[in-house]
Amino acid sequence: MEGFLTTIGATSQGMIWGVMVVGLYITFKILDFADLTVDGSLALGGSVSAVLIYSGLNPVLSLAVATLIGALAGCTTGILHKKLKIPGILSGILTMTALYSINIKIMGKANTPLLGKKTVFTYFDELFSGFGSNSRVVSEAVLGVLICAVVIGAMYWFFGTEIGYAIRATGSNKNMVCAMGINVGMMQIIALSLSNGLVAFSGALVSQSQGYADINMGVGTLVCGLAAIIIGETFVKDDCNFAIKLIFAVVGSIIYRLVIALALQIGMNPSDLKLFTAVIVAAALSVPKFITKKGELQC
């Protein structure tokens, strides 16, 4: 029974973090932009949501505010890159670095606890109170499914619109898009804003789930997100439906969280998890490069 609850718990956490993975998928896979802002925007979302809840704001509204402020952080990276002509990676690093100080300013300290405060998960705990001590695990799983379904549905709709197609085309061929009269810079800014809005939304959910926001909660977000994306990609083909790709990005997040939970259960030191994640990403990125479609090693 304990193992089953651990699996459900890891799955629900995978779905909550899966929103972040969908956001990262937009910049990394669709826009072809290595955005390091996410390490700061995840903590930004968590910080904003925690402070607002602590101040008495409705937790659902705090999610909306956190998402908007996260989008503003992504917009800042886009402006640094396109308007000030700063390289993309450096733009993300600059915004991420600035967000560390901003998050400290928002919380006024390194972390903000939410003990005794109502969160979106608290409401669902009450709905599933019949499960007793397991109500939190069940409520997180149900809420995770609902949130991921809404986010994936919204992204599938958005990227089927004219602007969505323009963003996808920008990631594929900037020169062609520019020749068609589309503002490449604006498409990148919109995509970065959308991506970091989702990442901040995920950060807000994480802070409400774990009961506190911490200044370092976003450290390693990029690597964890890439691990989930790469794992999910192993199950889909390049010509798959866009919605399927998004679904399996979330599936990759769930698998990643299950692997982490298993590693902890067999006795791995929590401080080694970042190293473990780095090894997973390195292996997932490098192994396919050495294997051809026929299964033969390349020279």
BAVODREN-187152 format. One record per residue (C-alpha): residue in three letters; x, y, z. Coordinates in steps of 0.25 Angstrom, whole numbers, padded with zeros to 4 digits, always signed. Each point is the difference from the previous one (the first is absolute). Example, Ala and Ser with C-alpha at 12.3 -4.5 7.8 and 13.67 -1.06 7.14 Angstrom:
2
ALA+0049-0018+0031/SER+0006+0014-0002/
This chain:
299
MET+0000+0000+0000/GLU+0011+0009+0003/GLY+0007-0002-0013/PHE-0013+0003-0007/LEU-0002+0013+0007/THR+0015+0004-0003/THR-0003-0003-0015/ILE-0013+0008+0000/GLY+0007+0011+0008/ALA+0012+0000-0010/THR-0010+0000-0012/SER-0008+0012+0005/GLN+0013+0008+0002/GLY+0004-0004-0014/MET-0013+0006-0005/ILE+0002+0013+0008/TRP+0014+0001-0005/GLY-0005-0004-0013/VAL-0006+0014-0002/MET+0014+0005+0001/VAL+0005-0010-0011/VAL-0011+0005-0009/GLY+0005+0014+0001/LEU+0015-0004-0002/TYR-0005-0009-0012/ILE-0005+0013-0007/THR+0014+0007+0001/PHE+0009-0012-0001/LYS-0007-0008-0011/ILE-0010+0009-0007/LEU+0008+0013+0000/ASP+0014-0006+0000/PHE+0004+0010+0011/ALA+0008-0005+0012/ASP-0006+0008+0011/LEU+0006+0001+0014/THR-0010+0009+0005/VAL-0008-0012+0005/ASP+0009-0002+0012/GLY-0004+0013+0005/SER-0015+0001-0005/LEU-0004-0013+0007/ALA+0005+0006+0014/LEU-0006+0013-0004/GLY-0014-0007-0002/GLY+0002-0007+0013/SER+0004+0013+0008/VAL-0011+0008-0006/SER-0011-0010+0003/ALA+0005-0003+0014/VAL+0001+0015+0004/LEU-0014+0003-0006/ILE-0006-0012+0008/TYR+0007+0004+0013/SER-0006+0014-0002/GLY-0014-0006-0001/LEU-0002-0001-0015/ASN-0008-0011-0006/PRO+0010-0011-0004/VAL-0007-0002-0014/LEU+0002+0015-0003/SER+0014-0001+0005/LEU+0003-0010-0011/ALA-0005+0010-0010/VAL+0008+0011+0005/ALA+0013-0009+0001/THR-0003-0004-0015/LEU-0001+0014-0005/ILE+0013+0004+0008/GLY+0007-0012-0006/ALA-0004+0004-0014/LEU+0006+0014+0003/ALA+0013-0007+0004/GLY+0000-0007-0014/CYS-0003+0013-0007/THR+0012+0006+0007/THR+0009-0011-0006/GLY-0006+0002-0014/ILE+0002+0015+0001/LEU+0014-0002+0004/HIS+0003-0009-0011/LYS-0008+0007-0012/LYS+0000+0014+0004/LEU+0014+0002+0007/LYS+0006-0011-0009/ILE+0006-0008+0011/PRO+0002-0015-0003/GLY-0012-0009+0004/ILE+0007-0009+0010/LEU+0007+0013+0007/SER-0014+0007+0000/GLY-0006-0012+0008/ILE+0012+0000+0009/LEU-0002+0015+0003/THR-0014-0001+0003/MET+0002-0012+0008/THR+0010+0007+0008/ALA-0008+0012+0002/LEU-0012-0009+0005/TYR+0008-0005+0011/SER+0001+0013+0007/ILE-0015+0004-0004/ASN-0005-0013+0006/ILE+0008+0004+0013/LYS-0007+0013-0001/ILE-0014-0006-0002/MET+0001-0009+0012/GLY+0009+0009+0009/LYS+0008-0013+0004/ALA+0005-0013-0006/ASN-0013-0008+0001/THR-0015+0002+0004/PRO-0008-0011+0007/LEU-0014-0002-0003/LEU-0003-0008+0013/GLY-0015+0002+0004/LYS-0003+0007-0013/LYS-0010-0005-0010/THR+0005-0004-0014/VAL-0007-0006-0012/PHE+0004-0013+0005/THR-0007+0002+0013/TYR-0014+0002-0007/PHE+0002-0013-0007/ASP+0005-0007+0013/GLU-0014+0004+0005/LEU-0007-0007-0012/PHE+0008-0013+0002/SER+0000+0000+0015/GLY-0007-0014-0001/PHE+0014-0005-0003/GLY+0005+0004+0014/SER+0015+0002+0002/ASN+0002-0003-0015/SER-0009+0012-0005/ARG+0011+0009-0003/VAL+0007-0011-0009/VAL-0014-0002-0007/SER-0003+0015-0002/GLU+0013+0003-0006/ALA-0001-0011-0010/VAL-0014+0004-0004/LEU+0004+0015-0001/GLY+0012-0003-0007/VAL-0008-0008-0011/LEU-0010+0012-0001/ILE+0011+0010-0001/CYS+0009-0007-0010/ALA-0013-0003-0009/VAL-0004+0015+0000/VAL+0015+0005-0003/ILE+0002-0010-0011/GLY-0014+0003-0006/ALA+0003+0015+0001/MET+0014-0002-0007/TYR-0006-0009-0011/TRP-0010+0011-0003/PHE+0010+0011+0001/PHE+0010-0006-0009/GLY-0011-0003-0010/THR-0003+0015-0001/GLU+0007+0010-0010/ILE+0010+0005+0011/GLY+0002-0014+0004/TYR+0004-0005-0014/ALA+0009+0013-0001/ILE+0007-0004+0012/ARG+0002-0014-0004/ALA+0005+0005-0014/THR+0010+0009+0007/GLY+0006-0011+0007/SER+0001-0008-0012/ASN+0005+0011-0010/LYS+0002+0014+0004/ASN+0005+0005-0013/MET-0013-0006-0007/VAL-0009+0007+0011/CYS+0007+0013-0002/ALA-0001-0001-0015/MET-0015-0002+0002/GLY-0001+0013+0008/ILE-0002-0006+0013/ASN+0007+0008+0012/VAL+0009-0011+0005/GLY+0004+0008+0012/MET-0014+0001+0005/MET-0003-0015-0002/GLN+0012-0003+0008/ILE-0004+0009+0011/ILE-0014-0006+0000/ALA+0005-0014+0001/LEU+0010+0004+0011/SER-0011+0007+0008/LEU-0010-0012-0002/SER+0011-0010+0004/ASN+0004+0007+0013/GLY-0014+0003+0003/LEU-0002-0015+0001/VAL+0013-0003+0007/ALA-0005+0011+0011/PHE-0013-0007+0001/SER+0006-0013+0002/GLY+0009+0007+0011/ALA-0012+0005+0007/LEU-0007-0014+0000/VAL+0013-0006+0005/SER+0001+0010+0012/GLN-0015-0002+0003/SER+0002-0015-0001/GLN+0013-0001+0009/GLY-0005+0011+0010/TYR+0011+0010-0002/ALA+0007+0008-0010/ASP+0016+0001+0000/ILE+0010+0008-0008/ASN+0007-0012-0005/MET-0012-0008-0004/GLY+0003+0003-0015/VAL+0014-0004+0000/GLY+0002-0011-0011/THR-0014+0002-0006/LEU+0006+0001-0014/VAL+0007-0014+0002/CYS-0012-0007+0006/GLY-0009+0006-0011/LEU+0010-0005-0011/ALA+0000-0014+0006/ALA-0015-0001+0000/ILE-0001+0005-0014/ILE+0011-0010-0005/ILE-0006-0011+0007/GLY-0014+0003-0006/GLU+0006+0001-0014/THR+0004-0014+0000/PHE-0014-0004+0000/VAL-0005+0008-0012/LYS+0004+0002-0015/ASP+0003+0013-0006/ASP-0012+0000-0008/CYS-0010-0002+0012/ASN-0011+0009+0003/PHE+0004+0013+0008/ALA-0009-0004+0011/ILE+0006-0013+0001/LYS+0014+0006+0001/LEU-0005+0009+0012/ILE-0006-0012+0007/PHE+0012-0008-0001/ALA+0008+0012+0005/VAL-0008-0001+0013/VAL+0001-0015+0000/GLY+0015+0002-0001/SER-0001+0009+0013/ILE-0008-0011+0007/ILE+0010-0011-0004/TYR+0012+0009+0005/ARG-0007+0002+0013/LEU-0003-0015+0002/VAL+0015-0002-0003/ILE+0004+0010+0010/ALA-0009-0006+0010/LEU+0005-0014-0002/ALA+0015+0006+0001/LEU-0004+0005+0014/GLN-0007-0012+0004/ILE+0013-0009-0003/GLY+0008+0009+0009/MET+0006+0011-0009/ASN+0004+0013+0007/PRO-0009+0011-0004/SER+0012+0009-0002/ASP+0004-0009-0012/LEU-0013+0002-0007/LYS+0005+0011-0009/LEU+0012-0008-0004/PHE-0009-0012-0003/THR-0009+0009-0008/ALA+0012+0006-0008/VAL+0005-0015-0003/ILE-0014-0003-0005/VAL-0001+0012-0009/ALA+0014-0002-0006/ALA-0003-0015-0003/ALA-0013+0003-0006/LEU+0006+0011-0009/SER+0013-0007-0004/VAL-0004-0015-0002/PRO-0010+0003-0012/LYS+0012+0007-0007/PHE+0008-0012+0000/ILE-0011-0009-0006/THR-0005+0001-0014/LYS-0014-0004-0004/LYS+0005-0014-0004/GLY+0006-0001+0014/GLU+0014+0000-0005/LEU+0011+0009+0007/GLN+0004+0013-0007/CYS+0014+0002-0004/
